[in-house]
Amino acid sequence: MRITKQVREYISLATQALEDHGIEYQIEISSRHSRLVYWINDKRFFATISNSTSDNRARLNLKSDVMRTIRQQQGELK
């Protein structure tokens, strides 16, 4: 499945945040949406992103959603 350059860039921003925190992740690509699956403290989280170039807001929010989840889960560890 082919995804656009824009979508790859936004996914890479989110995965970089996960890598910076040492979090495992997996990317699942289908025809209309991609899914970023990641695990924090053995809990599974996922973010779905449209492969369409017209859905800019959802892609822009991807990294902030991932970072919010990381902060919330790290706060639960304390």
N, C-alpha and C positions, 0 to 999 in steps of 0.2 A: 504494500500500500504506500502510496506517495503522499507526503504531507508538504505543505508549503514552507518556504524559508521562514516566514514570519512565525508560524506555529513552532517550528524547530527552535527558533531563537527564544521564544517565551518558555518553552519546555526546558531549554538549557539554563535559563535564569533560575527557574525553580529547582532544577536538579543540582545546580551549583550550591544553592542554599542548603540542600539536604547533604551534599558531600561535605560542606564546611562544618556541619554538625555531626558528621560520621554516621549518617542514617542511611540504611539500605533502601533502595527503591527499585522499581521495575516500571517500564513503560509498555503499555498495551495499546496497539494501534488498530483501529477498525476503519470502516469506510467513511463514517461521518464524524466520529469522535475518537479522541485519544484519551487514555486514562493513565494517570500517574499514581501508582500504588506505592505506599511507603509504610514502614513499620517503626514505631517508637515504643519502646518498653513492651514489646510483644503485642502491641495493639496495631491493628491494620487500619490505615487511613487511605483515602483516595481522593483525587481531584480529577474531574472530567473536563476536558477542553475540546471545543469544537474545532474540526479541521478546516472549517470555512473561514476564509479571510474576512468575511463581513462581520464576524462576531468579535470585535476588538475589545470591548469592555471585559468580557469573560477572560480573555487571554491576559489582559493587563492585571486582573485581580488574582491570577494564578499564584504568582510569587508571594503576594501579601497573604493569601489564604494559607499557603504552606508555612510561611513564617509565623503566622498567628497560631497555628496548630503546634508548631515546635515550641513556642514560648509557653503556651498553655500546658503542654505536657511536661516541660521542664519545671514549671512552677509546681506541678503535682508531686514532683520528686522531692522537693524540699520539705 
